[in-house]
């Protein structure tokens, strides 16, 4: 009976593994340019760490078990509690602000569906010690740059709101409790209008209150830009019963949108008043990235969580951040037809006219690898025609062909795989020629001819 990957888990073959690696390399490059430092945390943590943050209910969503010491532990379902644990341990010596990021594999025992697997990789961004909107602006700016550099420019939008504002709206509209009101808003796009209105009624909103809220949500549509949002926010600020905290939420958003105007964030940031996020530890600003086209879906999200460090026994430290999951990004990139469908090709494939030259092929491959070229050679003693086909299949830019007569003269044959042009090259000139070709930036550029000469007839049997 053949074995298969467990439900909710995936294999990543070379093409997809290479695509994922390229995305994560871009993430690391961008976040480092923005001054973030990378951290790594364990794959297994105390289950209590996550109970503190999310309550006993989190147990059903984790791969948790007792270790050989009888301790309750779990495969880590999210990174933020681990980041808080690290910071609490280092609070007295860690200078602020802290800007940390991680790229790690996580596990959640959830029902698998499109964009959600039980094992996944996630990018986590956290800024600790910044109380003002500068923190949110920095997190959103680095995320915008990541999205641009992986090729998703124009395909996403950052929906933004503030939990204090939304809670104030609930009070002003007569909601009996916050949680049912939040749940209704959180499910708004998943419910028919009649069911959404029914959820609002269950939360305590009368007919007039439901009409006021519906008008606000309709006026905001898919989201208001930083220039459009202040008009609506000023109107909401005047609502009776909004409360002091609700007003603070309005003011924070006004400042955020004011600061975003004239920056690159202005094109992707919108006010979306029904956004609340499902995690209770968010204290004020919340945001989610949503696809502009195709199936409407949340790509990732985050916000401000100023009480999280205190929750784990640390000092009062403002914090904000977000998490980017790999599965929804892959779906959007595939829809946009920018997901790489094959692994990157080789720089060089070393081929031989005769299998007896295999030791020389290995020597050449090692030399080129040390020079930084992606290089491979034949390990199966195949005929030259098969080797050339293999070089083409592997996407090699160049073939270094070894023949006995050429080697006796201190030469090899260098072939450009796109043009088919080949020249005899002195062995000492191969690396400079390959590097010059790479510097031009064209993987199909023919090698320079000046230090080489055309192969005389019969020199090699390259097809």
Secondary structure, 3 states (H helix, E strand, C coil): CCCCCCCCCCCCCHHHHHHHHHHHHHHHHHHHHCCCEECCCCCEEEHHHHHHHHCHHHHHHCCEEECCCCCEEEECCCCHHHHHHHHHHHCCCCCCCEEEEEEEEEECCCCCECCECCEEEEEEEEEECCCCCHHHHHHHHHHHHHHHHCCCCCCEEEEEEEHHHHHHHHHHHCCCCHHHHHHHHHCHHHCCHHHHHHHHHHCCCCHHHHHHHHHHHHHHCCCEEHHHHHHHHHHHHCCCCCHHHHHHHHHHHHHHHHHHCCCHHHHCEEECCCCCCCCCCCCCEEEEEEECCCCCCEEEEEEECCCHHHHCCCCCCCEEEEEEEHHHHHHHHHHCCCCCCCCCCCCEEEEECCHHHHHHHHHHHHHHHHCCCCEEECCCCCCHHHHHHHHHHCCCCEEEEECHHHHHCCEEEEEECCCCCEEEEEHHHHHHHHHHHHHHCCCCCCCCCCCCECCCCCCCCCC
